[in-house]
């Protein structure tokens, strides 16, 4: 089965990379952009067995840094 | 309004980073994982005016490399 895990900075954590992108977009004339924050997304294919448990675990322990990041996931099909 | 833009490698493009994560997960015992591919996600806040056009343009011209990447986007609220 397929799953998608999104990992993103907690709202209270500064995102200098997003800030830089926002400034670049303003420089290019896209001045309707108010905020940009960047995250990561992982597209995973895995066996059905215990899939929910496996996804939760790898997101929490491997893919996200729980000090500064949150995650959400969904399955496809 | 809020929008989310996902940028991901085209299916025919190798993803060594995803391969590395997959191998790391196997080493940790998560051997039900068959494939991992990594992408980027941008959370954007922007003015309503021409939002769809602006999102399409910045995704195509700035956030994604159209030679090797595709993107999809959706708005929230």
Backbone of each chain as nested JSON, in Angstrom:
{
  "chains": [
    {"id": "A", "residues": [
      {"number": 1, "name": "UNK", "atoms": {"N": [0.833, -1.191, 0.0], "CA": [0.0, 0.0, 0.0], "C": [0.875, 1.252, 0.0]}},
      {"number": 2, "name": "UNK", "atoms": {"N": [0.248, 2.365, -0.308], "CA": [1.01, 3.619, -0.369], "C": [0.615, 4.538, 0.778]}},
      {"number": 3, "name": "UNK", "atoms": {"N": [1.587, 5.264, 1.266], "CA": [1.306, 6.242, 2.309], "C": [2.111, 7.503, 2.03]}},
      {"number": 4, "name": "UNK", "atoms": {"N": [1.604, 8.593, 2.53], "CA": [2.309, 9.869, 2.396], "C": [2.469, 10.447, 3.791]}},
      {"number": 5, "name": "UNK", "atoms": {"N": [3.703, 10.778, 4.151], "CA": [3.976, 11.372, 5.462], "C": [4.515, 12.779, 5.242]}},
      {"number": 6, "name": "UNK", "atoms": {"N": [3.836, 13.752, 5.812], "CA": [4.3, 15.14, 5.74], "C": [4.949, 15.507, 7.061]}},
      {"number": 7, "name": "UNK", "atoms": {"N": [6.141, 16.08, 6.999], "CA": [6.858, 16.519, 8.194], "C": [7.079, 18.019, 8.067]}},
      {"number": 8, "name": "UNK", "atoms": {"N": [6.63, 18.755, 9.071], "CA": [6.707, 20.218, 8.969], "C": [7.107, 20.796, 10.322]}},
      {"number": 9, "name": "UNK", "atoms": {"N": [7.723, 21.959, 10.293], "CA": [8.155, 22.622, 11.523], "C": [6.942, 23.002, 12.371]}},
      {"number": 10, "name": "UNK", "atoms": {"N": [7.082, 22.888, 13.688], "CA": [6.023, 23.367, 14.578], "C": [5.816, 24.866, 14.351]}},
      {"number": 11, "name": "UNK", "atoms": {"N": [4.59, 25.324, 14.566], "CA": [4.293, 26.726, 14.232], "C": [5.186, 27.728, 14.967]}},
      {"number": 12, "name": "UNK", "atoms": {"N": [5.636, 27.37, 16.175], "CA": [6.435, 28.328, 16.951], "C": [7.916, 28.313, 16.571]}},
      {"number": 13, "name": "UNK", "atoms": {"N": [8.295, 27.438, 15.636], "CA": [9.695, 27.345, 15.23], "C": [9.918, 28.2, 13.979]}},
      {"number": 14, "name": "UNK", "atoms": {"N": [10.943, 29.058, 14.043], "CA": [11.282, 29.906, 12.898], "C": [11.717, 29.059, 11.706]}},
      {"number": 15, "name": "UNK", "atoms": {"N": [11.391, 29.523, 10.504], "CA": [11.764, 28.803, 9.283], "C": [12.539, 29.747, 8.361]}},
      {"number": 16, "name": "UNK", "atoms": {"N": [13.859, 29.864, 8.587], "CA": [14.648, 30.806, 7.781], "C": [14.626, 30.474, 6.29]}},
      {"number": 17, "name": "UNK", "atoms": {"N": [14.539, 29.181, 5.965], "CA": [14.506, 28.767, 4.56], "C": [13.225, 29.305, 3.889]}},
      {"number": 18, "name": "UNK", "atoms": {"N": [12.102, 29.155, 4.588], "CA": [10.837, 29.689, 4.081], "C": [10.893, 31.209, 3.923]}},
      {"number": 19, "name": "UNK", "atoms": {"N": [11.52, 31.866, 4.908], "CA": [11.671, 33.329, 4.847], "C": [12.457, 33.749, 3.603]}},
      {"number": 20, "name": "UNK", "atoms": {"N": [13.53, 32.994, 3.333], "CA": [14.379, 33.299, 2.181], "C": [13.594, 33.143, 0.882]}},
      {"number": 21, "name": "UNK", "atoms": {"N": [12.796, 32.074, 0.809], "CA": [11.983, 31.855, -0.387], "C": [10.973, 32.993, -0.545]}},
      {"number": 22, "name": "UNK", "atoms": {"N": [10.368, 33.394, 0.573], "CA": [9.394, 34.494, 0.511], "C": [10.063, 35.765, -0.022]}},
      {"number": 23, "name": "UNK", "atoms": {"N": [11.245, 36.07, 0.484], "CA": [11.938, 37.275, 0.02], "C": [12.289, 37.173, -1.457]}},
      {"number": 24, "name": "UNK", "atoms": {"N": [12.717, 35.984, -1.879], "CA": [13.049, 35.783, -3.296], "C": [11.804, 36.012, -4.151]}},
      {"number": 25, "name": "UNK", "atoms": {"N": [10.659, 35.502, -3.696], "CA": [9.416, 35.667, -4.464], "C": [9.022, 37.141, -4.535]}},
      {"number": 26, "name": "UNK", "atoms": {"N": [9.214, 37.871, -3.434], "CA": [8.916, 39.304, -3.456], "C": [9.819, 40.022, -4.457]}},
      {"number": 27, "name": "UNK", "atoms": {"N": [11.083, 39.648, -4.456], "CA": [12.047, 40.239, -5.398], "C": [11.606, 39.992, -6.843]}},
      {"number": 28, "name": "UNK", "atoms": {"N": [11.008, 38.824, -7.074], "CA": [10.547, 38.488, -8.427], "C": [9.191, 39.119, -8.756]}},
      {"number": 29, "name": "UNK", "atoms": {"N": [8.636, 39.852, -7.805], "CA": [7.389, 40.559, -8.079], "C": [6.141, 39.883, -7.545]}},
      {"number": 30, "name": "UNK", "atoms": {"N": [6.302, 38.719, -6.912], "CA": [5.128, 38.024, -6.356], "C": [4.847, 38.567, -4.956]}},
      {"number": 31, "name": "UNK", "atoms": {"N": [4.325, 39.81, -4.913], "CA": [4.188, 40.462, -3.612], "C": [2.857, 40.158, -2.926]}},
      {"number": 32, "name": "UNK", "atoms": {"N": [2.076, 39.237, -3.485], "CA": [0.866, 38.809, -2.769], "C": [1.162, 37.65, -1.811]}},
      {"number": 33, "name": "UNK", "atoms": {"N": [2.411, 37.191, -1.838], "CA": [2.806, 36.088, -0.943], "C": [3.048, 36.641, 0.455]}},
      {"number": 34, "name": "UNK", "atoms": {"N": [2.341, 36.122, 1.439], "CA": [2.478, 36.64, 2.804], "C": [3.408, 35.786, 3.656]}},
      {"number": 35, "name": "UNK", "atoms": {"N": [3.347, 34.482, 3.45], "CA": [4.221, 33.613, 4.24], "C": [4.545, 32.347, 3.456]}},
      {"number": 36, "name": "UNK", "atoms": {"N": [5.765, 31.855, 3.648], "CA": [6.168, 30.57, 3.071], "C": [6.833, 29.757, 4.174]}},
      {"number": 37, "name": "UNK", "atoms": {"N": [6.388, 28.535, 4.346], "CA": [7.092, 27.614, 5.24], "C": [7.33, 26.325, 4.472]}},
      {"number": 38, "name": "UNK", "atoms": {"N": [8.503, 25.746, 4.672], "CA": [8.839, 24.559, 3.903], "C": [8.831, 23.323, 4.781]}},
      {"number": 39, "name": "UNK", "atoms": {"N": [8.326, 22.24, 4.245], "CA": [8.356, 20.964, 4.941], "C": [8.856, 19.871, 4.018]}},
      {"number": 40, "name": "UNK", "atoms": {"N": [8.852, 18.647, 4.547], "CA": [9.286, 17.487, 3.761], "C": [8.101, 16.558, 3.585]}},
      {"number": 41, "name": "UNK", "atoms": {"N": [8.131, 15.824, 2.508], "CA": [7.08, 14.829, 2.315], "C": [7.733, 13.525, 1.87]}},
      {"number": 42, "name": "UNK", "atoms": {"N": [7.274, 12.427, 2.443], "CA": [7.816, 11.109, 2.122], "C": [6.701, 10.257, 1.529]}},
      {"number": 43, "name": "UNK", "atoms": {"N": [6.955, 9.731, 0.347], "CA": [6.018, 8.818, -0.305], "C": [6.54, 7.408, -0.072]}},
      {"number": 44, "name": "UNK", "atoms": {"N": [5.75, 6.625, 0.633], "CA": [6.214, 5.324, 1.102], "C": [5.353, 4.226, 0.505]}},
      {"number": 45, "name": "UNK", "atoms": {"N": [5.99, 3.144, 0.077], "CA": [5.243, 1.932, -0.252], "C": [5.616, 0.873, 0.76]}},
      {"number": 46, "name": "UNK", "atoms": {"N": [4.612, 0.252, 1.354], "CA": [4.902, -0.755, 2.38], "C": [3.825, -1.835, 2.383]}},
      {"number": 47, "name": "UNK", "atoms": {"N": [4.166, -2.964, 3.014], "CA": [3.193, -4.053, 3.143], "C": [2.038, -3.613, 4.043]}},
      {"number": 48, "name": "UNK", "atoms": {"N": [0.878, -4.176, 3.776], "CA": [-0.33, -3.815, 4.533], "C": [-0.188, -4.112, 6.033]}},
      {"number": 49, "name": "UNK", "atoms": {"N": [0.534, -5.205, 6.337], "CA": [0.59, -5.693, 7.718], "C": [1.111, -4.62, 8.683]}},
      {"number": 50, "name": "UNK", "atoms": {"N": [0.317, -4.295, 9.706], "CA": [0.693, -3.303, 10.728], "C": [1.071, -1.95, 10.117]}},
      {"number": 51, "name": "UNK", "atoms": {"N": [0.552, -1.64, 8.951], "CA": [1.025, -0.447, 8.236], "C": [0.854, 0.822, 9.075]}},
      {"number": 52, "name": "UNK", "atoms": {"N": [-0.293, 0.984, 9.701], "CA": [-0.529, 2.191, 10.503], "C": [0.495, 2.338, 11.615]}},
      {"number": 53, "name": "UNK", "atoms": {"N": [0.766, 1.222, 12.297], "CA": [1.734, 1.25, 13.4], "C": [3.137, 1.566, 12.881]}},
      {"number": 54, "name": "UNK", "atoms": {"N": [3.5, 0.927, 11.769], "CA": [4.833, 1.15, 11.187], "C": [4.988, 2.612, 10.76]}},
      {"number": 55, "name": "UNK", "atoms": {"N": [3.979, 3.147, 10.104], "CA": [4.064, 4.536, 9.632], "C": [4.22, 5.497, 10.806]}},
      {"number": 56, "name": "UNK", "atoms": {"N": [3.391, 5.32, 11.834], "CA": [3.492, 6.177, 13.036], "C": [4.898, 6.125, 13.622]}},
      {"number": 57, "name": "UNK", "atoms": {"N": [5.428, 4.898, 13.736], "CA": [6.737, 4.727, 14.361], "C": [7.863, 5.352, 13.557]}},
      {"number": 58, "name": "UNK", "atoms": {"N": [7.872, 5.083, 12.251], "CA": [8.994, 5.625, 11.464], "C": [8.883, 7.144, 11.358]}},
      {"number": 59, "name": "UNK", "atoms": {"N": [7.663, 7.663, 11.344], "CA": [7.505, 9.124, 11.303], "C": [8.051, 9.729, 12.595]}},
      {"number": 60, "name": "UNK", "atoms": {"N": [7.666, 9.137, 13.735], "CA": [8.027, 9.729, 15.026], "C": [9.501, 9.529, 15.341]}},
      {"number": 61, "name": "UNK", "atoms": {"N": [10.038, 8.349, 14.985], "CA": [11.4, 8.022, 15.417], "C": [12.47, 8.351, 14.394]}},
      {"number": 62, "name": "UNK", "atoms": {"N": [12.108, 8.341, 13.098], "CA": [13.15, 8.458, 12.079], "C": [12.98, 9.719, 11.217]}},
      {"number": 63, "name": "UNK", "atoms": {"N": [11.769, 9.947, 10.715], "CA": [11.606, 10.996, 9.708], "C": [11.458, 12.396, 10.297]}},
      {"number": 64, "name": "UNK", "atoms": {"N": [10.813, 12.489, 11.459], "CA": [10.61, 13.806, 12.07], "C": [11.483, 13.964, 13.301]}},
      {"number": 65, "name": "UNK", "atoms": {"N": [11.873, 15.184, 13.587], "CA": [12.537, 15.515, 14.837], "C": [11.463, 16.093, 15.763]}},
      {"number": 66, "name": "UNK", "atoms": {"N": [11.02, 15.288, 16.742], "CA": [9.848, 15.698, 17.52], "C": [10.061, 16.957, 18.364]}},
      {"number": 67, "name": "UNK", "atoms": {"N": [11.303, 17.391, 18.512], "CA": [11.549, 18.628, 19.267], "C": [11.036, 19.839, 18.489]}},
      {"number": 68, "name": "UNK", "atoms": {"N": [11.239, 19.814, 17.185], "CA": [10.885, 21.007, 16.394], "C": [9.873, 20.718, 15.293]}},
      {"number": 69, "name": "UNK", "atoms": {"N": [9.543, 19.438, 15.073], "CA": [8.679, 19.116, 13.936], "C": [7.435, 18.334, 14.352]}},
      {"number": 70, "name": "UNK", "atoms": {"N": [6.38, 18.514, 13.603], "CA": [5.186, 17.68, 13.696], "C": [5.065, 16.899, 12.392]}},
      {"number": 71, "name": "UNK", "atoms": {"N": [4.181, 15.905, 12.392], "CA": [3.942, 15.19, 11.142], "C": [2.474, 14.822, 11.037]}},
      {"number": 72, "name": "UNK", "atoms": {"N": [2.06, 14.561, 9.819], "CA": [0.742, 13.959, 9.581], "C": [0.908, 12.951, 8.46]}},
      {"number": 73, "name": "UNK", "atoms": {"N": [0.056, 11.973, 8.422], "CA": [0.178, 10.976, 7.353], "C": [-1.195, 10.531, 6.897]}},
      {"number": 74, "name": "UNK", "atoms": {"N": [-1.226, 10.021, 5.697], "CA": [-2.45, 9.445, 5.152], "C": [-2.064, 8.294, 4.242]}},
      {"number": 75, "name": "UNK", "atoms": {"N": [-2.98, 7.36, 4.071], "CA": [-2.716, 6.259, 3.144], "C": [-3.505, 6.491, 1.86]}},
      {"number": 76, "name": "UNK", "atoms": {"N": [-3.013, 5.899, 0.792], "CA": [-3.701, 5.977, -0.499], "C": [-4.078, 4.562, -0.91]}},
      {"number": 77, "name": "UNK", "atoms": {"N": [-5.171, 4.401, -1.568], "CA": [-5.666, 3.08, -1.987], "C": [-6.049, 2.228, -0.781]}}
    ]},
    {"id": "B", "residues": [
      {"number": 1, "name": "UNK", "atoms": {"N": [-5.348, 33.623, 1.871], "CA": [-5.712, 32.225, 1.811], "C": [-4.475, 31.348, 1.921]}},
      {"number": 2, "name": "UNK", "atoms": {"N": [-4.714, 30.076, 2.196], "CA": [-3.582, 29.165, 2.359], "C": [-3.523, 28.18, 1.2]}},
      {"number": 3, "name": "UNK", "atoms": {"N": [-2.317, 27.838, 0.817], "CA": [-2.143, 26.838, -0.229], "C": [-0.999, 25.918, 0.161]}},
      {"number": 4, "name": "UNK", "atoms": {"N": [-1.046, 24.734, -0.375], "CA": [0.023, 23.759, -0.136], "C": [0.513, 23.303, -1.5]}},
      {"number": 5, "name": "UNK", "atoms": {"N": [1.81, 23.401, -1.726], "CA": [2.409, 22.968, -2.988], "C": [3.36, 21.81, -2.684]}},
      {"number": 6, "name": "UNK", "atoms": {"N": [3.102, 20.678, -3.313], "CA": [4.004, 19.525, -3.17], "C": [4.872, 19.433, -4.408]}},
      {"number": 7, "name": "UNK", "atoms": {"N": [6.17, 19.286, -4.205], "CA": [7.121, 19.139, -5.315], "C": [7.814, 17.795, -5.153]}},
      {"number": 8, "name": "UNK", "atoms": {"N": [7.75, 16.964, -6.179], "CA": [8.3, 15.611, -6.052], "C": [9.002, 15.222, -7.345]}},
      {"number": 9, "name": "UNK", "atoms": {"N": [9.977, 14.337, -7.223], "CA": [10.728, 13.878, -8.39], "C": [9.808, 13.138, -9.352]}},
      {"number": 10, "name": "UNK", "atoms": {"N": [10.04, 13.31, -10.639], "CA": [9.301, 12.528, -11.627], "C": [9.583, 11.042, -11.396]}},
      {"number": 11, "name": "UNK", "atoms": {"N": [8.616, 10.19, -11.719], "CA": [8.772, 8.759, -11.401], "C": [10.021, 8.134, -12.021]}},
      {"number": 12, "name": "UNK", "atoms": {"N": [10.445, 8.637, -13.177], "CA": [11.594, 8.028, -13.86], "C": [12.934, 8.539, -13.323]}},
      {"number": 13, "name": "UNK", "atoms": {"N": [12.911, 9.475, -12.366], "CA": [14.145, 10.027, -11.814], "C": [14.511, 9.276, -10.542]}},
      {"number": 14, "name": "UNK", "atoms": {"N": [15.76, 8.821, -10.476], "CA": [16.241, 8.117, -9.29], "C": [16.25, 9.037, -8.077]}},
      {"number": 15, "name": "UNK", "atoms": {"N": [15.973, 8.469, -6.902], "CA": [15.963, 9.255, -5.671], "C": [16.913, 8.604, -4.654]}},
      {"number": 16, "name": "UNK", "atoms": {"N": [18.208, 8.929, -4.736], "CA": [19.182, 8.291, -3.839], "C": [18.899, 8.58, -2.371]}},
      {"number": 17, "name": "UNK", "atoms": {"N": [18.344, 9.762, -2.089], "CA": [18.028, 10.101, -0.698], "C": [16.945, 9.158, -0.153]}},
      {"number": 18, "name": "UNK", "atoms": {"N": [15.912, 8.945, -0.971], "CA": [14.858, 8.01, -0.573], "C": [15.402, 6.602, -0.398]}},
      {"number": 19, "name": "UNK", "atoms": {"N": [16.317, 6.189, -1.298], "CA": [16.945, 4.864, -1.193], "C": [17.69, 4.717, 0.128]}},
      {"number": 20, "name": "UNK", "atoms": {"N": [18.414, 5.774, 0.498], "CA": [19.185, 5.755, 1.745], "C": [18.259, 5.615, 2.944]}},
      {"number": 21, "name": "UNK", "atoms": {"N": [17.157, 6.358, 2.919], "CA": [16.2, 6.267, 4.026], "C": [15.618, 4.858, 4.088]}},
      {"number": 22, "name": "UNK", "atoms": {"N": [15.31, 4.296, 2.921], "CA": [14.764, 2.938, 2.911], "C": [15.755, 1.958, 3.537]}},
      {"number": 23, "name": "UNK", "atoms": {"N": [17.011, 2.059, 3.161], "CA": [18.015, 1.145, 3.714], "C": [18.157, 1.331, 5.221]}},
      {"number": 24, "name": "UNK", "atoms": {"N": [18.12, 2.6, 5.659], "CA": [18.207, 2.87, 7.103], "C": [17.03, 2.233, 7.827]}},
      {"number": 25, "name": "UNK", "atoms": {"N": [15.842, 2.329, 7.246], "CA": [14.655, 1.74, 7.882], "C": [14.767, 0.223, 7.944]}},
      {"number": 26, "name": "UNK", "atoms": {"N": [15.298, -0.385, 6.879], "CA": [15.491, -1.836, 6.895], "C": [16.471, -2.22, 8.005]}},
      {"number": 27, "name": "UNK", "atoms": {"N": [17.557, -1.45, 8.122], "CA": [18.548, -1.708, 9.168], "C": [17.908, -1.648, 10.555]}},
      {"number": 28, "name": "UNK", "atoms": {"N": [16.933, -0.755, 10.7], "CA": [16.251, -0.611, 11.997], "C": [15.158, -1.661, 12.197]}},
      {"number": 29, "name": "UNK", "atoms": {"N": [14.983, -2.538, 11.199], "CA": [14.019, -3.618, 11.368], "C": [12.675, -3.393, 10.68]}},
      {"number": 30, "name": "UNK", "atoms": {"N": [12.51, -2.244, 10.058], "CA": [11.247, -1.968, 9.362], "C": [11.317, -2.549, 7.948]}},
      {"number": 31, "name": "UNK", "atoms": {"N": [11.236, -3.878, 7.871], "CA": [11.47, -4.518, 6.575], "C": [10.192, -4.673, 5.747]}},
      {"number": 32, "name": "UNK", "atoms": {"N": [9.092, -4.084, 6.196], "CA": [7.887, -4.078, 5.358], "C": [7.889, -2.862, 4.415]}},
      {"number": 33, "name": "UNK", "atoms": {"N": [8.882, -2.001, 4.555], "CA": [8.976, -0.816, 3.694], "C": [9.536, -1.224, 2.331]}},
      {"number": 34, "name": "UNK", "atoms": {"N": [8.804, -0.968, 1.28], "CA": [9.247, -1.373, -0.062], "C": [9.91, -0.233, -0.829]}},
      {"number": 35, "name": "UNK", "atoms": {"N": [9.41, 0.957, -0.641], "CA": [10.012, 2.091, -1.348], "C": [9.808, 3.369, -0.559]}},
      {"number": 36, "name": "UNK", "atoms": {"N": [10.796, 4.256, -0.643], "CA": [10.681, 5.591, -0.051], "C": [11.141, 6.597, -1.092]}},
      {"number": 37, "name": "UNK", "atoms": {"N": [10.35, 7.588, -1.334], "CA": [10.776, 8.709, -2.16], "C": [10.482, 9.99, -1.399]}},
      {"number": 38, "name": "UNK", "atoms": {"N": [11.41, 10.941, -1.486], "CA": [11.236, 12.162, -0.706], "C": [10.911, 13.339, -1.609]}},
      {"number": 39, "name": "UNK", "atoms": {"N": [10.014, 14.18, -1.142], "CA": [9.685, 15.408, -1.851], "C": [9.695, 16.586, -0.903]}},
      {"number": 40, "name": "UNK", "atoms": {"N": [9.318, 17.736, -1.447], "CA": [9.255, 18.96, -0.642], "C": [7.819, 19.44, -0.601]}},
      {"number": 41, "name": "UNK", "atoms": {"N": [7.48, 20.124, 0.459], "CA": [6.153, 20.702, 0.524], "C": [6.275, 22.145, 1.013]}},
      {"number": 42, "name": "UNK", "atoms": {"N": [5.539, 23.026, 0.375], "CA": [5.573, 24.443, 0.731], "C": [4.178, 24.866, 1.186]}},
      {"number": 43, "name": "UNK", "atoms": {"N": [4.123, 25.422, 2.381], "CA": [2.872, 25.954, 2.913], "C": [2.901, 27.464, 2.701]}},
      {"number": 44, "name": "UNK", "atoms": {"N": [1.97, 27.949, 1.92], "CA": [2.018, 29.341, 1.484], "C": [0.779, 30.078, 1.962]}},
      {"number": 45, "name": "UNK", "atoms": {"N": [0.978, 31.3, 2.424], "CA": [-0.166, 32.177, 2.642], "C": [-0.07, 33.316, 1.652]}},
      {"number": 46, "name": "UNK", "atoms": {"N": [-1.166, 33.575, 0.965], "CA": [-1.128, 34.639, -0.043], "C": [-2.498, 35.292, -0.189]}},
      {"number": 47, "name": "UNK", "atoms": {"N": [-2.488, 36.471, -0.795], "CA": [-3.743, 37.18, -1.049], "C": [-4.587, 36.394, -2.048]}},
      {"number": 48, "name": "UNK", "atoms": {"N": [-5.9, 36.533, -1.914], "CA": [-6.835, 35.802, -2.787], "C": [-6.644, 36.154, -4.271]}},
      {"number": 49, "name": "UNK", "atoms": {"N": [-6.293, 37.417, -4.504], "CA": [-6.254, 37.927, -5.879], "C": [-5.311, 37.101, -6.772]}},
      {"number": 50, "name": "UNK", "atoms": {"N": [-5.842, 36.564, -7.87], "CA": [-5.047, 35.774, -8.823], "C": [-4.303, 34.61, -8.157]}},
      {"number": 51, "name": "UNK", "atoms": {"N": [-4.815, 34.121, -7.049], "CA": [-4.041, 33.141, -6.27], "C": [-3.679, 31.906, -7.107]}},
      {"number": 52, "name": "UNK", "atoms": {"N": [-4.644, 31.379, -7.833], "CA": [-4.369, 30.181, -8.626], "C": [-3.246, 30.399, -9.623]}},
      {"number": 53, "name": "UNK", "atoms": {"N": [-3.3, 31.546, -10.297], "CA": [-2.277, 31.872, -11.297], "C": [-0.907, 32.033, -10.627]}},
      {"number": 54, "name": "UNK", "atoms": {"N": [-0.898, 32.735, -9.503], "CA": [0.363, 32.973, -8.785], "C": [0.958, 31.641, -8.319]}},
      {"number": 55, "name": "UNK", "atoms": {"N": [0.118, 30.78, -7.755], "CA": [0.617, 29.494, -7.251], "C": [1.211, 28.665, -8.389]}},
      {"number": 56, "name": "UNK", "atoms": {"N": [0.481, 28.569, -9.5], "CA": [0.982, 27.822, -10.666], "C": [2.342, 28.355, -11.108]}},
      {"number": 57, "name": "UNK", "atoms": {"N": [2.445, 29.686, -11.179], "CA": [3.679, 30.311, -11.677], "C": [4.861, 30.081, -10.75]}},
      {"number": 58, "name": "UNK", "atoms": {"N": [4.645, 30.312, -9.455], "CA": [5.796, 30.16, -8.554], "C": [6.192, 28.691, -8.435]}},
      {"number": 59, "name": "UNK", "atoms": {"N": [5.215, 27.79, -8.527], "CA": [5.556, 26.368, -8.476], "C": [6.404, 26.008, -9.69]}},
      {"number": 60, "name": "UNK", "atoms": {"N": [5.963, 26.45, -10.873], "CA": [6.635, 26.042, -12.099], "C": [7.98, 26.73, -12.273]}},
      {"number": 61, "name": "UNK", "atoms": {"N": [8.036, 28.027, -11.886], "CA": [9.244, 28.797, -12.181], "C": [10.251, 28.826, -11.046]}},
      {"number": 62, "name": "UNK", "atoms": {"N": [9.79, 28.684, -9.813], "CA": [10.689, 28.902, -8.677], "C": [10.86, 27.65, -7.813]}},
      {"number": 63, "name": "UNK", "atoms": {"N": [9.759, 27.024, -7.436], "CA": [9.853, 25.958, -6.43], "C": [10.246, 24.607, -7.018]}},
      {"number": 64, "name": "UNK", "atoms": {"N": [9.795, 24.326, -8.232], "CA": [10.111, 23.032, -8.843], "C": [11.114, 23.207, -9.978]}},
      {"number": 65, "name": "UNK", "atoms": {"N": [11.918, 22.179, -10.183], "CA": [12.779, 22.116, -11.357], "C": [12.062, 21.233, -12.378]}},
      {"number": 66, "name": "UNK", "atoms": {"N": [11.48, 21.855, -13.415], "CA": [10.609, 21.086, -14.308], "C": [11.312, 19.989, -15.103]}},
      {"number": 67, "name": "UNK", "atoms": {"N": [12.634, 20.0, -15.108], "CA": [13.359, 18.941, -15.812], "C": [13.205, 17.611, -15.068]}},
      {"number": 68, "name": "UNK", "atoms": {"N": [13.256, 17.666, -13.76], "CA": [13.241, 16.418, -12.985], "C": [12.083, 16.317, -12.0]}},
      {"number": 69, "name": "UNK", "atoms": {"N": [11.32, 17.405, -11.827], "CA": [10.287, 17.399, -10.789], "C": [8.902, 17.738, -11.349]}},
      {"number": 70, "name": "UNK", "atoms": {"N": [7.901, 17.186, -10.701], "CA": [6.515, 17.577, -10.936], "C": [5.995, 18.25, -9.669]}},
      {"number": 71, "name": "UNK", "atoms": {"N": [4.837, 18.887, -9.779], "CA": [4.244, 19.459, -8.569], "C": [2.735, 19.312, -8.635]}},
      {"number": 72, "name": "UNK", "atoms": {"N": [2.141, 19.372, -7.459], "CA": [0.682, 19.496, -7.377], "C": [0.388, 20.491, -6.263]}},
      {"number": 73, "name": "UNK", "atoms": {"N": [-0.755, 21.122, -6.343], "CA": [-1.086, 22.074, -5.27], "C": [-2.57, 22.035, -4.967]}},
      {"number": 74, "name": "UNK", "atoms": {"N": [-2.889, 22.482, -3.771], "CA": [-4.294, 22.609, -3.378], "C": [-4.404, 23.813, -2.446]}},
      {"number": 75, "name": "UNK", "atoms": {"N": [-5.593, 24.383, -2.398], "CA": [-5.806, 25.499, -1.473], "C": [-6.595, 25.006, -0.27]}},
      {"number": 76, "name": "UNK", "atoms": {"N": [-6.431, 25.714, 0.823], "CA": [-7.204, 25.421, 2.026], "C": [-8.004, 26.66, 2.375]}},
      {"number": 77, "name": "UNK", "atoms": {"N": [-9.191, 26.496, 2.842], "CA": [-10.086, 27.588, 3.238], "C": [-10.416, 28.5, 2.051]}}
    ]}
  ]
}
